[in-house]
Amino acid sequence: MKKVMLMAVAILFSAATVFAAHSTNPVADTTKTKKVKPVAKVQYTCTMHPEVISDKPGKCPKCGMTLVEKKPEKKKAEPMKM
Ligand SMILES: [Zn+2]
């Protein structure tokens, strides 16, 4: 009977330790906190000519098409394609 109690205490203790460690553990996500970067620069490009880049809206000098906004960084994870 004493042994059982000891085991129960040990289990409780380890459980409490794990819980405490878990709650006091600095969250690993702190380094991954989302930082919304202000859009530094918007660039415009031609859909037909990616090499054409302008920092303001206008027309492509090559084909005259209206330049479209170009998003330099795409950090969004691509949705899984099934
Ligand atoms: Zn063009």
PDB file of the backbone (N, CA, C, O) and the ligand in Angstrom, with CONECT records:
HET     ZN  A 101       1
ATOM      1  N   MET A   1       0.842  -1.219   0.000  1.00  0.00           N
ATOM      2  CA  MET A   1       0.000   0.000   0.000  1.00  0.00           C
ATOM      3  C   MET A   1       0.862   1.249   0.000  1.00  0.00           C
ATOM      4  O   MET A   1       0.568   2.240  -0.669  1.00  0.00           O
ATOM      5  N   LYS A   2       1.932   1.169   0.770  1.00  0.00           N
ATOM      6  CA  LYS A   2       2.823   2.317   0.849  1.00  0.00           C
ATOM      7  C   LYS A   2       3.461   2.595  -0.514  1.00  0.00           C
ATOM      8  O   LYS A   2       3.670   3.734  -0.929  1.00  0.00           O
ATOM      9  N   LYS A   3       3.753   1.475  -1.179  1.00  0.00           N
ATOM     10  CA  LYS A   3       4.407   1.585  -2.488  1.00  0.00           C
ATOM     11  C   LYS A   3       3.490   2.325  -3.489  1.00  0.00           C
ATOM     12  O   LYS A   3       3.926   3.171  -4.270  1.00  0.00           O
ATOM     13  N   VAL A   4       2.217   1.960  -3.418  1.00  0.00           N
ATOM     14  CA  VAL A   4       1.259   2.569  -4.337  1.00  0.00           C
ATOM     15  C   VAL A   4       1.196   4.074  -4.101  1.00  0.00           C
ATOM     16  O   VAL A   4       1.185   4.877  -5.034  1.00  0.00           O
ATOM     17  N   MET A   5       1.154   4.422  -2.819  1.00  0.00           N
ATOM     18  CA  MET A   5       1.100   5.852  -2.478  1.00  0.00           C
ATOM     19  C   MET A   5       2.334   6.568  -3.020  1.00  0.00           C
ATOM     20  O   MET A   5       2.261   7.667  -3.569  1.00  0.00           O
ATOM     21  N   LEU A   6       3.468   5.897  -2.842  1.00  0.00           N
ATOM     22  CA  LEU A   6       4.720   6.491  -3.292  1.00  0.00           C
ATOM     23  C   LEU A   6       4.691   6.712  -4.809  1.00  0.00           C
ATOM     24  O   LEU A   6       5.120   7.740  -5.335  1.00  0.00           O
ATOM     25  N   MET A   7       4.160   5.687  -5.476  1.00  0.00           N
ATOM     26  CA  MET A   7       4.082   5.792  -6.924  1.00  0.00           C
ATOM     27  C   MET A   7       3.154   6.933  -7.331  1.00  0.00           C
ATOM     28  O   MET A   7       3.443   7.708  -8.244  1.00  0.00           O
ATOM     29  N   ALA A   8       2.047   7.005  -6.631  1.00  0.00           N
ATOM     30  CA  ALA A   8       1.080   8.059  -6.955  1.00  0.00           C
ATOM     31  C   ALA A   8       1.719   9.428  -6.752  1.00  0.00           C
ATOM     32  O   ALA A   8       1.567  10.338  -7.567  1.00  0.00           O
ATOM     33  N   VAL A   9       2.429   9.543  -5.652  1.00  0.00           N
ATOM     34  CA  VAL A   9       3.097  10.815  -5.367  1.00  0.00           C
ATOM     35  C   VAL A   9       4.135  11.121  -6.455  1.00  0.00           C
ATOM     36  O   VAL A   9       4.267  12.250  -6.928  1.00  0.00           O
ATOM     37  N   ALA A  10       4.855  10.073  -6.823  1.00  0.00           N
ATOM     38  CA  ALA A  10       5.893  10.267  -7.846  1.00  0.00           C
ATOM     39  C   ALA A  10       5.263  10.718  -9.155  1.00  0.00           C
ATOM     40  O   ALA A  10       5.757  11.623  -9.827  1.00  0.00           O
ATOM     41  N   ILE A  11       4.169  10.067  -9.494  1.00  0.00           N
ATOM     42  CA  ILE A  11       3.496  10.431 -10.752  1.00  0.00           C
ATOM     43  C   ILE A  11       2.979  11.864 -10.681  1.00  0.00           C
ATOM     44  O   ILE A  11       3.120  12.650 -11.618  1.00  0.00           O
ATOM     45  N   LEU A  12       2.379  12.171  -9.541  1.00  0.00           N
ATOM     46  CA  LEU A  12       1.844  13.527  -9.369  1.00  0.00           C
ATOM     47  C   LEU A  12       2.965  14.549  -9.460  1.00  0.00           C
ATOM     48  O   LEU A  12       2.845  15.597 -10.096  1.00  0.00           O
ATOM     49  N   PHE A  13       4.064  14.195  -8.794  1.00  0.00           N
ATOM     50  CA  PHE A  13       5.188  15.120  -8.758  1.00  0.00           C
ATOM     51  C   PHE A  13       5.743  15.350 -10.165  1.00  0.00           C
ATOM     52  O   PHE A  13       5.994  16.481 -10.582  1.00  0.00           O
ATOM     53  N   SER A  14       5.925  14.243 -10.875  1.00  0.00           N
ATOM     54  CA  SER A  14       6.483  14.382 -12.231  1.00  0.00           C
ATOM     55  C   SER A  14       5.521  15.142 -13.129  1.00  0.00           C
ATOM     56  O   SER A  14       5.927  15.937 -13.977  1.00  0.00           O
ATOM     57  N   ALA A  15       4.247  14.881 -12.922  1.00  0.00           N
ATOM     58  CA  ALA A  15       3.251  15.579 -13.728  1.00  0.00           C
ATOM     59  C   ALA A  15       3.314  17.073 -13.435  1.00  0.00           C
ATOM     60  O   ALA A  15       3.262  17.900 -14.345  1.00  0.00           O
ATOM     61  N   ALA A  16       3.427  17.405 -12.160  1.00  0.00           N
ATOM     62  CA  ALA A  16       3.500  18.810 -11.769  1.00  0.00           C
ATOM     63  C   ALA A  16       4.764  19.439 -12.340  1.00  0.00           C
ATOM     64  O   ALA A  16       4.753  20.580 -12.802  1.00  0.00           O
ATOM     65  N   THR A  17       5.854  18.674 -12.300  1.00  0.00           N
ATOM     66  CA  THR A  17       7.117  19.192 -12.820  1.00  0.00           C
ATOM     67  C   THR A  17       7.001  19.477 -14.312  1.00  0.00           C
ATOM     68  O   THR A  17       7.431  20.520 -14.804  1.00  0.00           O
ATOM     69  N   VAL A  18       6.413  18.527 -15.005  1.00  0.00           N
ATOM     70  CA  VAL A  18       6.254  18.706 -16.443  1.00  0.00           C
ATOM     71  C   VAL A  18       5.379  19.923 -16.716  1.00  0.00           C
ATOM     72  O   VAL A  18       5.660  20.734 -17.599  1.00  0.00           O
ATOM     73  N   PHE A  19       4.309  20.024 -15.931  1.00  0.00           N
ATOM     74  CA  PHE A  19       3.396  21.144 -16.134  1.00  0.00           C
ATOM     75  C   PHE A  19       4.100  22.462 -15.876  1.00  0.00           C
ATOM     76  O   PHE A  19       3.965  23.424 -16.632  1.00  0.00           O
ATOM     77  N   ALA A  20       4.873  22.482 -14.763  1.00  0.00           N
ATOM     78  CA  ALA A  20       5.575  23.715 -14.404  1.00  0.00           C
ATOM     79  C   ALA A  20       6.606  24.063 -15.474  1.00  0.00           C
ATOM     80  O   ALA A  20       6.737  25.212 -15.895  1.00  0.00           O
ATOM     81  N   ALA A  21       7.326  23.036 -15.894  1.00  0.00           N
ATOM     82  CA  ALA A  21       8.342  23.276 -16.915  1.00  0.00           C
ATOM     83  C   ALA A  21       7.691  23.797 -18.179  1.00  0.00           C
ATOM     84  O   ALA A  21       8.217  24.666 -18.874  1.00  0.00           O
ATOM     85  N   HIS A  22       6.548  23.242 -18.444  1.00  0.00           N
ATOM     86  CA  HIS A  22       5.853  23.635 -19.666  1.00  0.00           C
ATOM     87  C   HIS A  22       5.386  25.089 -19.595  1.00  0.00           C
ATOM     88  O   HIS A  22       5.492  25.844 -20.562  1.00  0.00           O
ATOM     89  N   SER A  23       4.870  25.457 -18.431  1.00  0.00           N
ATOM     90  CA  SER A  23       4.313  26.806 -18.322  1.00  0.00           C
ATOM     91  C   SER A  23       5.394  27.861 -18.150  1.00  0.00           C
ATOM     92  O   SER A  23       5.223  29.016 -18.542  1.00  0.00           O
ATOM     93  N   THR A  24       6.530  27.442 -17.547  1.00  0.00           N
ATOM     94  CA  THR A  24       7.589  28.429 -17.341  1.00  0.00           C
ATOM     95  C   THR A  24       8.547  28.467 -18.518  1.00  0.00           C
ATOM     96  O   THR A  24       9.335  29.400 -18.672  1.00  0.00           O
ATOM     97  N   ASN A  25       8.464  27.448 -19.333  1.00  0.00           N
ATOM     98  CA  ASN A  25       9.344  27.394 -20.483  1.00  0.00           C
ATOM     99  C   ASN A  25       9.103  28.608 -21.374  1.00  0.00           C
ATOM    100  O   ASN A  25       7.973  28.863 -21.791  1.00  0.00           O
ATOM    101  N   PRO A  26      10.148  29.343 -21.660  1.00  0.00           N
ATOM    102  CA  PRO A  26       9.945  30.482 -22.575  1.00  0.00           C
ATOM    103  C   PRO A  26       9.442  29.974 -23.917  1.00  0.00           C
ATOM    104  O   PRO A  26      10.016  29.066 -24.518  1.00  0.00           O
ATOM    105  N   VAL A  27       8.412  30.553 -24.344  1.00  0.00           N
ATOM    106  CA  VAL A  27       7.801  30.071 -25.575  1.00  0.00           C
ATOM    107  C   VAL A  27       8.770  30.239 -26.740  1.00  0.00           C
ATOM    108  O   VAL A  27       9.334  31.310 -26.965  1.00  0.00           O
ATOM    109  N   ALA A  28       8.936  29.169 -27.453  1.00  0.00           N
ATOM    110  CA  ALA A  28       9.873  29.193 -28.577  1.00  0.00           C
ATOM    111  C   ALA A  28       9.406  30.152 -29.660  1.00  0.00           C
ATOM    112  O   ALA A  28      10.183  30.597 -30.504  1.00  0.00           O
ATOM    113  N   ASP A  29       8.148  30.449 -29.612  1.00  0.00           N
ATOM    114  CA  ASP A  29       7.596  31.300 -30.674  1.00  0.00           C
ATOM    115  C   ASP A  29       8.021  32.757 -30.558  1.00  0.00           C
ATOM    116  O   ASP A  29       7.786  33.549 -31.471  1.00  0.00           O
ATOM    117  N   THR A  30       8.650  33.115 -29.433  1.00  0.00           N
ATOM    118  CA  THR A  30       9.007  34.523 -29.253  1.00  0.00           C
ATOM    119  C   THR A  30       9.901  35.006 -30.384  1.00  0.00           C
ATOM    120  O   THR A  30       9.867  36.177 -30.762  1.00  0.00           O
ATOM    121  N   THR A  31      10.697  34.096 -30.916  1.00  0.00           N
ATOM    122  CA  THR A  31      11.577  34.504 -32.005  1.00  0.00           C
ATOM    123  C   THR A  31      10.827  34.569 -33.319  1.00  0.00           C
ATOM    124  O   THR A  31      11.284  35.160 -34.298  1.00  0.00           O
ATOM    125  N   LYS A  32       9.660  33.944 -33.310  1.00  0.00           N
ATOM    126  CA  LYS A  32       8.911  33.893 -34.561  1.00  0.00           C
ATOM    127  C   LYS A  32       7.715  34.835 -34.558  1.00  0.00           C
ATOM    128  O   LYS A  32       6.805  34.706 -35.376  1.00  0.00           O
ATOM    129  N   THR A  33       7.731  35.768 -33.642  1.00  0.00           N
ATOM    130  CA  THR A  33       6.570  36.651 -33.571  1.00  0.00           C
ATOM    131  C   THR A  33       6.379  37.361 -34.901  1.00  0.00           C
ATOM    132  O   THR A  33       7.324  37.792 -35.561  1.00  0.00           O
ATOM    133  N   LYS A  34       5.163  37.454 -35.239  1.00  0.00           N
ATOM    134  CA  LYS A  34       4.856  38.064 -36.528  1.00  0.00           C
ATOM    135  C   LYS A  34       5.152  39.555 -36.481  1.00  0.00           C
ATOM    136  O   LYS A  34       4.642  40.286 -35.631  1.00  0.00           O
ATOM    137  N   LYS A  35       5.962  39.971 -37.382  1.00  0.00           N
ATOM    138  CA  LYS A  35       6.251  41.398 -37.466  1.00  0.00           C
ATOM    139  C   LYS A  35       5.714  41.891 -38.790  1.00  0.00           C
ATOM    140  O   LYS A  35       6.167  41.493 -39.863  1.00  0.00           O
ATOM    141  N   VAL A  36       4.767  42.740 -38.684  1.00  0.00           N
ATOM    142  CA  VAL A  36       4.183  43.256 -39.926  1.00  0.00           C
ATOM    143  C   VAL A  36       5.102  44.346 -40.452  1.00  0.00           C
ATOM    144  O   VAL A  36       5.190  45.446 -39.905  1.00  0.00           O
ATOM    145  N   LYS A  37       5.756  44.010 -41.494  1.00  0.00           N
ATOM    146  CA  LYS A  37       6.681  44.981 -42.070  1.00  0.00           C
ATOM    147  C   LYS A  37       5.891  45.998 -42.877  1.00  0.00           C
ATOM    148  O   LYS A  37       5.034  45.637 -43.684  1.00  0.00           O
ATOM    149  N   PRO A  38       6.179  47.233 -42.658  1.00  0.00           N
ATOM    150  CA  PRO A  38       5.530  48.239 -43.498  1.00  0.00           C
ATOM    151  C   PRO A  38       6.038  48.102 -44.924  1.00  0.00           C
ATOM    152  O   PRO A  38       7.230  47.915 -45.168  1.00  0.00           O
ATOM    153  N   VAL A  39       5.142  48.196 -45.818  1.00  0.00           N
ATOM    154  CA  VAL A  39       5.549  48.047 -47.220  1.00  0.00           C
ATOM    155  C   VAL A  39       6.463  49.204 -47.572  1.00  0.00           C
ATOM    156  O   VAL A  39       6.039  50.357 -47.648  1.00  0.00           O
ATOM    157  N   ALA A  40       7.702  48.875 -47.781  1.00  0.00           N
ATOM    158  CA  ALA A  40       8.702  49.908 -48.031  1.00  0.00           C
ATOM    159  C   ALA A  40       8.497  50.546 -49.394  1.00  0.00           C
ATOM    160  O   ALA A  40       8.499  51.769 -49.533  1.00  0.00           O
ATOM    161  N   LYS A  41       8.326  49.721 -50.365  1.00  0.00           N
ATOM    162  CA  LYS A  41       8.278  50.253 -51.722  1.00  0.00           C
ATOM    163  C   LYS A  41       7.335  49.398 -52.563  1.00  0.00           C
ATOM    164  O   LYS A  41       7.358  48.168 -52.523  1.00  0.00           O
ATOM    165  N   VAL A  42       6.542  50.077 -53.293  1.00  0.00           N
ATOM    166  CA  VAL A  42       5.681  49.356 -54.226  1.00  0.00           C
ATOM    167  C   VAL A  42       6.271  49.514 -55.613  1.00  0.00           C
ATOM    168  O   VAL A  42       6.582  50.619 -56.057  1.00  0.00           O
ATOM    169  N   GLN A  43       6.413  48.420 -56.265  1.00  0.00           N
ATOM    170  CA  GLN A  43       6.966  48.480 -57.605  1.00  0.00           C
ATOM    171  C   GLN A  43       5.908  48.052 -58.598  1.00  0.00           C
ATOM    172  O   GLN A  43       5.003  47.271 -58.303  1.00  0.00           O
ATOM    173  N   TYR A  44       6.059  48.583 -59.748  1.00  0.00           N
ATOM    174  CA  TYR A  44       5.112  48.257 -60.813  1.00  0.00           C
ATOM    175  C   TYR A  44       5.866  47.565 -61.926  1.00  0.00           C
ATOM    176  O   TYR A  44       6.988  47.928 -62.282  1.00  0.00           O
ATOM    177  N   THR A  45       5.229  46.590 -62.443  1.00  0.00           N
ATOM    178  CA  THR A  45       5.868  45.840 -63.516  1.00  0.00           C
ATOM    179  C   THR A  45       4.854  45.488 -64.582  1.00  0.00           C
ATOM    180  O   THR A  45       3.641  45.549 -64.378  1.00  0.00           O
ATOM    181  N   CYS A  46       5.395  45.121 -65.716  1.00  0.00           N
ATOM    182  CA  CYS A  46       4.528  44.726 -66.812  1.00  0.00           C
ATOM    183  C   CYS A  46       4.308  43.222 -66.735  1.00  0.00           C
ATOM    184  O   CYS A  46       5.241  42.450 -66.516  1.00  0.00           O
ATOM    185  N   THR A  47       3.089  42.838 -66.914  1.00  0.00           N
ATOM    186  CA  THR A  47       2.812  41.400 -66.839  1.00  0.00           C
ATOM    187  C   THR A  47       3.497  40.645 -67.972  1.00  0.00           C
ATOM    188  O   THR A  47       3.785  39.453 -67.862  1.00  0.00           O
ATOM    189  N   MET A  48       3.746  41.351 -69.043  1.00  0.00           N
ATOM    190  CA  MET A  48       4.385  40.699 -70.188  1.00  0.00           C
ATOM    191  C   MET A  48       5.898  40.820 -70.111  1.00  0.00           C
ATOM    192  O   MET A  48       6.628  39.976 -70.631  1.00  0.00           O
ATOM    193  N   HIS A  49       6.358  41.874 -69.461  1.00  0.00           N
ATOM    194  CA  HIS A  49       7.788  42.091 -69.366  1.00  0.00           C
ATOM    195  C   HIS A  49       8.196  42.258 -67.904  1.00  0.00           C
ATOM    196  O   HIS A  49       8.207  43.371 -67.378  1.00  0.00           O
ATOM    197  N   PRO A  50       8.525  41.163 -67.265  1.00  0.00           N
ATOM    198  CA  PRO A  50       8.891  41.233 -65.832  1.00  0.00           C
ATOM    199  C   PRO A  50      10.135  42.074 -65.591  1.00  0.00           C
ATOM    200  O   PRO A  50      10.359  42.558 -64.482  1.00  0.00           O
ATOM    201  N   GLU A  51      10.929  42.246 -66.615  1.00  0.00           N
ATOM    202  CA  GLU A  51      12.156  43.028 -66.437  1.00  0.00           C
ATOM    203  C   GLU A  51      11.852  44.514 -66.352  1.00  0.00           C
ATOM    204  O   GLU A  51      12.686  45.305 -65.911  1.00  0.00           O
ATOM    205  N   VAL A  52      10.665  44.883 -66.774  1.00  0.00           N
ATOM    206  CA  VAL A  52      10.271  46.287 -66.688  1.00  0.00           C
ATOM    207  C   VAL A  52       9.768  46.554 -65.276  1.00  0.00           C
ATOM    208  O   VAL A  52       8.743  46.026 -64.845  1.00  0.00           O
ATOM    209  N   ILE A  53      10.516  47.383 -64.576  1.00  0.00           N
ATOM    210  CA  ILE A  53      10.121  47.698 -63.203  1.00  0.00           C
ATOM    211  C   ILE A  53      10.123  49.200 -63.018  1.00  0.00           C
ATOM    212  O   ILE A  53      11.091  49.885 -63.348  1.00  0.00           O
ATOM    213  N   SER A  54       9.024  49.694 -62.485  1.00  0.00           N
ATOM    214  CA  SER A  54       8.919  51.124 -62.238  1.00  0.00           C
ATOM    215  C   SER A  54       8.444  51.324 -60.810  1.00  0.00           C
ATOM    216  O   SER A  54       7.718  50.492 -60.266  1.00  0.00           O
ATOM    217  N   ASP A  55       8.854  52.424 -60.210  1.00  0.00           N
ATOM    218  CA  ASP A  55       8.425  52.656 -58.831  1.00  0.00           C
ATOM    219  C   ASP A  55       7.137  53.462 -58.791  1.00  0.00           C
ATOM    220  O   ASP A  55       6.676  53.855 -57.720  1.00  0.00           O
ATOM    221  N   LYS A  56       6.576  53.699 -59.922  1.00  0.00           N
ATOM    222  CA  LYS A  56       5.289  54.377 -59.954  1.00  0.00           C
ATOM    223  C   LYS A  56       4.448  53.807 -61.092  1.00  0.00           C
ATOM    224  O   LYS A  56       4.978  53.300 -62.080  1.00  0.00           O
ATOM    225  N   PRO A  57       3.170  53.896 -60.942  1.00  0.00           N
ATOM    226  CA  PRO A  57       2.305  53.333 -61.973  1.00  0.00           C
ATOM    227  C   PRO A  57       2.512  54.052 -63.300  1.00  0.00           C
ATOM    228  O   PRO A  57       2.810  55.245 -63.359  1.00  0.00           O
ATOM    229  N   GLY A  58       2.343  53.287 -64.337  1.00  0.00           N
ATOM    230  CA  GLY A  58       2.534  53.891 -65.650  1.00  0.00           C
ATOM    231  C   GLY A  58       2.285  52.869 -66.728  1.00  0.00           C
ATOM    232  O   GLY A  58       1.497  51.939 -66.557  1.00  0.00           O
ATOM    233  N   LYS A  59       2.957  53.050 -67.827  1.00  0.00           N
ATOM    234  CA  LYS A  59       2.778  52.107 -68.931  1.00  0.00           C
ATOM    235  C   LYS A  59       4.116  51.485 -69.287  1.00  0.00           C
ATOM    236  O   LYS A  59       5.178  52.086 -69.125  1.00  0.00           O
ATOM    237  N   CYS A  60       4.023  50.285 -69.767  1.00  0.00           N
ATOM    238  CA  CYS A  60       5.227  49.581 -70.170  1.00  0.00           C
ATOM    239  C   CYS A  60       5.804  50.247 -71.413  1.00  0.00           C
ATOM    240  O   CYS A  60       5.095  50.459 -72.396  1.00  0.00           O
ATOM    241  N   PRO A  61       7.096  50.576 -71.366  1.00  0.00           N
ATOM    242  CA  PRO A  61       7.721  51.220 -72.539  1.00  0.00           C
ATOM    243  C   PRO A  61       7.830  50.265 -73.716  1.00  0.00           C
ATOM    244  O   PRO A  61       8.055  50.700 -74.845  1.00  0.00           O
ATOM    245  N   LYS A  62       7.681  49.023 -73.477  1.00  0.00           N
ATOM    246  CA  LYS A  62       7.855  48.043 -74.556  1.00  0.00           C
ATOM    247  C   LYS A  62       6.544  47.737 -75.271  1.00  0.00           C
ATOM    248  O   LYS A  62       6.498  47.617 -76.495  1.00  0.00           O
ATOM    249  N   CYS A  63       5.473  47.611 -74.473  1.00  0.00           N
ATOM    250  CA  CYS A  63       4.225  47.224 -75.122  1.00  0.00           C
ATOM    251  C   CYS A  63       3.080  48.190 -74.803  1.00  0.00           C
ATOM    252  O   CYS A  63       1.994  48.094 -75.375  1.00  0.00           O
ATOM    253  N   GLY A  64       3.340  49.108 -73.894  1.00  0.00           N
ATOM    254  CA  GLY A  64       2.310  50.107 -73.609  1.00  0.00           C
ATOM    255  C   GLY A  64       1.233  49.629 -72.660  1.00  0.00           C
ATOM    256  O   GLY A  64       0.243  50.322 -72.428  1.00  0.00           O
ATOM    257  N   MET A  65       1.426  48.453 -72.117  1.00  0.00           N
ATOM    258  CA  MET A  65       0.433  47.952 -71.176  1.00  0.00           C
ATOM    259  C   MET A  65       0.550  48.679 -69.845  1.00  0.00           C
ATOM    260  O   MET A  65       1.620  49.152 -69.464  1.00  0.00           O
ATOM    261  N   THR A  66      -0.569  48.754 -69.155  1.00  0.00           N
ATOM    262  CA  THR A  66      -0.550  49.385 -67.845  1.00  0.00           C
ATOM    263  C   THR A  66       0.243  48.516 -66.869  1.00  0.00           C
ATOM    264  O   THR A  66       0.034  47.307 -66.771  1.00  0.00           O
ATOM    265  N   LEU A  67       1.142  49.155 -66.163  1.00  0.00           N
ATOM    266  CA  LEU A  67       1.953  48.409 -65.200  1.00  0.00           C
ATOM    267  C   LEU A  67       1.113  48.014 -63.998  1.00  0.00           C
ATOM    268  O   LEU A  67       0.223  48.743 -63.560  1.00  0.00           O
ATOM    269  N   VAL A  68       1.425  46.839 -63.484  1.00  0.00           N
ATOM    270  CA  VAL A  68       0.681  46.333 -62.333  1.00  0.00           C
ATOM    271  C   VAL A  68       1.587  46.317 -61.112  1.00  0.00           C
ATOM    272  O   VAL A  68       2.811  46.233 -61.219  1.00  0.00           O
ATOM    273  N   GLU A  69       0.959  46.400 -59.965  1.00  0.00           N
ATOM    274  CA  GLU A  69       1.712  46.396 -58.720  1.00  0.00           C
ATOM    275  C   GLU A  69       2.456  45.084 -58.559  1.00  0.00           C
ATOM    276  O   GLU A  69       1.933  44.007 -58.847  1.00  0.00           O
ATOM    277  N   LYS A  70       3.671  45.202 -58.100  1.00  0.00           N
ATOM    278  CA  LYS A  70       4.459  43.988 -57.894  1.00  0.00           C
ATOM    279  C   LYS A  70       4.777  43.879 -56.415  1.00  0.00           C
ATOM    280  O   LYS A  70       5.296  44.811 -55.800  1.00  0.00           O
ATOM    281  N   LYS A  71       4.457  42.731 -55.861  1.00  0.00           N
ATOM    282  CA  LYS A  71       4.739  42.505 -54.447  1.00  0.00           C
ATOM    283  C   LYS A  71       6.059  41.766 -54.344  1.00  0.00           C
ATOM    284  O   LYS A  71       6.156  40.592 -54.701  1.00  0.00           O
ATOM    285  N   PRO A  72       7.078  42.464 -53.854  1.00  0.00           N
ATOM    286  CA  PRO A  72       8.408  41.853 -53.820  1.00  0.00           C
ATOM    287  C   PRO A  72       8.502  40.632 -52.932  1.00  0.00           C
ATOM    288  O   PRO A  72       9.073  39.620 -53.340  1.00  0.00           O
ATOM    289  N   GLU A  73       7.957  40.698 -51.727  1.00  0.00           N
ATOM    290  CA  GLU A  73       8.096  39.526 -50.862  1.00  0.00           C
ATOM    291  C   GLU A  73       6.766  38.837 -50.658  1.00  0.00           C
ATOM    292  O   GLU A  73       5.757  39.437 -50.289  1.00  0.00           O
ATOM    293  N   LYS A  74       6.819  37.580 -50.911  1.00  0.00           N
ATOM    294  CA  LYS A  74       5.607  36.768 -50.737  1.00  0.00           C
ATOM    295  C   LYS A  74       5.927  35.758 -49.663  1.00  0.00           C
ATOM    296  O   LYS A  74       6.474  34.689 -49.937  1.00  0.00           O
ATOM    297  N   LYS A  75       5.584  36.101 -48.447  1.00  0.00           N
ATOM    298  CA  LYS A  75       5.941  35.211 -47.348  1.00  0.00           C
ATOM    299  C   LYS A  75       4.814  34.253 -47.000  1.00  0.00           C
ATOM    300  O   LYS A  75       4.952  33.384 -46.139  1.00  0.00           O
ATOM    301  N   LYS A  76       3.730  34.431 -47.672  1.00  0.00           N
ATOM    302  CA  LYS A  76       2.596  33.569 -47.371  1.00  0.00           C
ATOM    303  C   LYS A  76       2.892  32.155 -47.850  1.00  0.00           C
ATOM    304  O   LYS A  76       3.346  31.947 -48.976  1.00  0.00           O
ATOM    305  N   ALA A  77       2.635  31.212 -47.000  1.00  0.00           N
ATOM    306  CA  ALA A  77       2.845  29.827 -47.396  1.00  0.00           C
ATOM    307  C   ALA A  77       1.813  29.458 -48.466  1.00  0.00           C
ATOM    308  O   ALA A  77       0.628  29.780 -48.383  1.00  0.00           O
ATOM    309  N   GLU A  78       2.326  28.783 -49.441  1.00  0.00           N
ATOM    310  CA  GLU A  78       1.415  28.399 -50.514  1.00  0.00           C
ATOM    311  C   GLU A  78       0.434  27.346 -50.034  1.00  0.00           C
ATOM    312  O   GLU A  78       0.814  26.382 -49.369  1.00  0.00           O
ATOM    313  N   PRO A  79      -0.786  27.534 -50.363  1.00  0.00           N
ATOM    314  CA  PRO A  79      -1.762  26.518 -49.972  1.00  0.00           C
ATOM    315  C   PRO A  79      -1.481  25.217 -50.700  1.00  0.00           C
ATOM    316  O   PRO A  79      -1.047  25.197 -51.852  1.00  0.00           O
ATOM    317  N   MET A  80      -1.737  24.155 -50.002  1.00  0.00           N
ATOM    318  CA  MET A  80      -1.443  22.853 -50.589  1.00  0.00           C
ATOM    319  C   MET A  80      -2.369  22.586 -51.766  1.00  0.00           C
ATOM    320  O   MET A  80      -3.587  22.754 -51.709  1.00  0.00           O
ATOM    321  N   LYS A  81      -1.723  22.169 -52.811  1.00  0.00           N
ATOM    322  CA  LYS A  81      -2.523  21.832 -53.982  1.00  0.00           C
ATOM    323  C   LYS A  81      -2.712  20.335 -54.035  1.00  0.00           C
ATOM    324  O   LYS A  81      -1.747  19.570 -54.043  1.00  0.00           O
ATOM    325  N   MET A  82      -3.913  19.945 -54.069  1.00  0.00           N
ATOM    326  CA  MET A  82      -4.181  18.516 -54.112  1.00  0.00           C
ATOM    327  C   MET A  82      -4.623  18.101 -55.509  1.00  0.00           C
ATOM    328  O   MET A  82      -4.897  16.925 -55.746  1.00  0.00           O
TER     329      MET A  82
HETATM  330 ZN    ZN A 101       5.303  45.169 -71.503  1.00  0.00          ZN2+
END
